[in-house]
Amino acid sequence: MHDYHEHKHAHEHTHSDGSVHSHAHVHEHGHEHDHNHAHTGAAAGEREEVKALLNYMLSHNRHHAEELLGLSERLRGLGMETAAKSMDEAISYYKKGNELLEKALADIGE
């Protein structure tokens, strides 16, 4: 089982004019613990965890691809066709990666 949790804390900053303020930061930490894969139930639980993580990553990547598409369209609107084409290429890699994640899910019985 993986233990993922967040740590929230603030960093204080002093600027050259003497003003002081703080910024809150969140850091995620994942810790691995030993697993016993000898039992069918443990292996099934691990399989479900992997499937859930793959589903999450697929959804996350799809969202990023949509955001990148919006940026590409904005670049085109600004007359920056070369940059938009680079963005389109990046989007194609997200799409290819998503296809492979979908295949991995199918391969594990999604």
WOBELHU-V998503 format. One line per field, one symbol per residue. ss: DSSP state (H for helix, E for strand, - for the rest). phi: phi as a letter, one per 40 degrees, with the letter a starting at -180 (. if undefined). psi: psi as a letter, one per 40 degrees, with the letter a starting at -180 (. if undefined). A space follows every 50 residues. Layout:
ss=???
phi=???
psi=???
This chain:
ss=-EEEEEEEEEEEEE-----EEEEEEEEEEEEE-------HHHHHHHHHHH HHHHHHHHHHHHHHHHHHHHHHHHHHH---HHHHHHHHHHHHHHHHHHHH HHHHHHH---
phi=.cbbabbbabbcbbcccgcbabbcbbbcbbbcbcbbcccdcccccccccc ccccccccccccccccccccccccccccgbcccccccccdcccdcccccc ccccccccgc
psi=hhghiihhiihhhhideeihiihiihhihhhiiiihedhddddddddddd dddddddddddddddddddddddddddeegdddddddddddddddddddd dddddddef.
